[in-house]
Amino acid sequence: MCIRFWSICGTTLDDLEAPMRIELNHALCQGHARCAALAPELFELDDNGYVITESHEISAAAEPAALLAAKVCPEKVISVRG
């Protein structure tokens, strides 16, 4: 029954085991630098405070910091998927 439900929703068991990923929309960044203040290990900034980190996979341990950074970004540059 559950497998049938997942296939209807377009989710498979493989999707549930996929690693978490940070996705960044650089065009929206205004240089507030809140992401790097909260999670410097996940976000690198240029000299003007704009995020230059590319989208990447993150560990389960980094997920809370990534989610917090996404939440506090006023421009909604960051999304966490997985």
Residue pairs with C-beta under 8 A, 6 or more apart in sequence:
3 13
6 12
6 13
18 82
19 57
19 58
19 59
19 82
20 57
20 58
20 59
20 60
20 62
20 63
20 66
20 80
20 81
20 82
21 55
21 56
21 57
21 58
21 80
21 81
21 82
22 42
22 53
22 55
22 56
22 57
22 58
22 66
22 70
22 78
22 79
22 80
23 55
23 78
23 79
23 80
23 81
24 51
24 53
24 54
24 55
24 77
24 78
24 79
25 76
25 77
25 79
26 50
26 51
26 52
26 77
28 75
28 76
28 77
29 50
29 51
29 75
29 77
30 50
30 74
30 75
31 45
31 48
31 49
31 50
32 49
32 73
32 74
32 75
33 45
33 49
34 69
34 72
34 73
34 74
35 42
35 43
35 51
35 69
35 72
35 73
35 77
35 78
36 43
36 44
36 45
36 51
38 65
38 68
38 69
38 72
39 62
39 65
39 66
39 68
39 69
41 62
41 65
42 53
42 58
42 62
42 65
42 66
42 69
43 51
43 53
43 69
44 51
44 52
44 53
45 51
45 52
46 52
51 77
58 66
58 80
63 80
63 82
66 78
66 80
67 80
69 78
70 76
70 78
70 79
70 80
